[in-house]
Amino acid sequence: MYWGALESFILAVAEHTLFAFAAVLAFNLIALKKDWSGRISLGILLAIDLISIKVTPVFYKMIETGKITDLAWYPFFSVLHTSAIAILLVCHSMTRLEINRVAVCVIGLMASLTAMNVVMFFDLVFFDVLRPVYQFGVPALKILFVVLLFQSCLQVKGVRM
């Protein structure tokens, strides 16, 4: 399996969404002085996205060399994104913060990515027909959620859209 062009595309989009998530966090820090729920949620999102960016090339190389199969990819990312939701909920619980719109949006993104990985895993095991959906679905989801996160920050600030 040749991953070169696909790898370049996904990594390029992923790097840009990381910067976009960082821009949303910067906006949150500057404009929303007391939004600790959003800050925690966006910080967790940035950490998970950075882990994904760093792990992706390692997985590609391991798959190409036969050290692991494609089947390891989807469970790993499912666990990663599910863990992000758990960490976010634990942080909110420990600090007794109410979960706001930004946190709900981050949870929605992580849940969507988890669901996509679970579906893709079963597709790979039984059918192997949805790979193009995944290849473009993850970057598309991230781009959609950048817009939703920014909109959520504006709504927390009280700007009507």
N, C-alpha and C positions, 0 to 999 in steps of 0.2 A: 504494500500500500504506500503510495507517495503522498506525503503530507506537505511538501514544500509550499505550494501556492496557498493552500488552505491555511496552513500554519501562519504564514505571513499576513493573510487577511484577518484572521481571528485575533492575532496578537496586536495588529495595528489598531483595530477597533477597540479591543480591550484596554489598550494603553490610553486611548482617548477617553473612554468612559471613566477610567480611573481619575484622570485630570478633571473631568466633568463632575464626578462625585466629590472630588476635593474642592472644586469651585462652589458646589452647593454647601459643603461644610463651611467654607470660608464665609459665604453669605450668611449662613446660620450664626457663625461666631460674631460677625460684625453687626448684623441687623437684629438678631434675636438674642439679646443679652441674657435672658433667663431661661432659654429653651434647653434645659439639660437633657431632656428626653431625646430631642433631635440630635444633640451633639453626641450623646452616647451611641445612638442608632447609626448615625453617619460615620462615626469612628469605627464601629464594628464593621460596617459595610466596606469602608476603605481597607481595613485589615484583611477581610475575606477576599476582596477583589485583588489585592496585592498578592496574597497567597496563591490565588488562582493563576495570576499572570506568571508568577515564579515557577509554579509546579507544571504548568502546561507544556513547556518545552522539554522538561524532564520526562513527562509521560510520552510525548511524541518519540523521543529517542529510545525509550524503553520498549515501546510498541514496535518500532522499526527494527530493533535488534532482537526482538523475540523474547525479551526478559519478562514481559507481561503481555497479556492479551488486551484487546479492546474492552473485554468484560470488566476489567479493573477500573476503567475510566469512570463509568457512570456511578457505581457505588461510592467511589471516593468523593466525587463532587456532591452526591446526595448527602453523604454524611457531613461534609464540610458546610453545606448550606443549612442543613438541619441544626447543626451545632451552633451556627450563627444565630438562628432564631432562639435557641435555648439560652445562649449567652446573653442575648439582648433581653430576654424575659427575666433572667436571673438578676442582671444588673438593675433593671427597673424595680424588681421586687426588693432587692437589698437596699436600694436608695429610696425606696417608697415613692418613686416617681409615677405619675400617671402616664400611660402610653398615649402619645399624641399622634397627629396625622402623619408626621414624618416617620415615626417609629412604625406605624401601621404600613406605610408605604415600603419601608425597608423589609418588614416581615413579608409583605406581599411579593416583593422581588425574590427573596430567599425561598419562599414557598413555591413560587412559579418555577424557579430554577431547579428546585428539588423535584417537583412533579415532572418537569421535562426530562430530567436525568433518569427517573424511575421508568417513565414511558420508553425512553430510548434504550434502557437496559433490556426491557422485555422485548422490544422490537428487535434488538440485536440478537437475542437468544432465539426468537421464534421466526422472524420475518426478514429482518435487515433491509427494510425499504425506506425508513424515515431519516436516514443519515443526513440528507440535504436540509431537512427541516431543522435539525439540531445545529448544523453548521452555520446557518443564518439566523436561527431562532434565538440563540443566546445573545449575540450582539444586538439583535433587534429588541429583545426584552430589555437589555441594559440601556439602550438609547431611549426607549419608551419611559423607563423608570427614572432616567435623569430628568426628563421633562416633568414627570409626576412629582418627583422629590422637590424640584424647584417650586412647582405650583403649591405643594404642601407647605413649604417654608413660607411662601407668600401668604397663604391662608392662616398659618399660625400667627404671622405678623398682623393680620387683619386686613390685608389687601384683598378686595373682592375681584374675582376674575369672571 
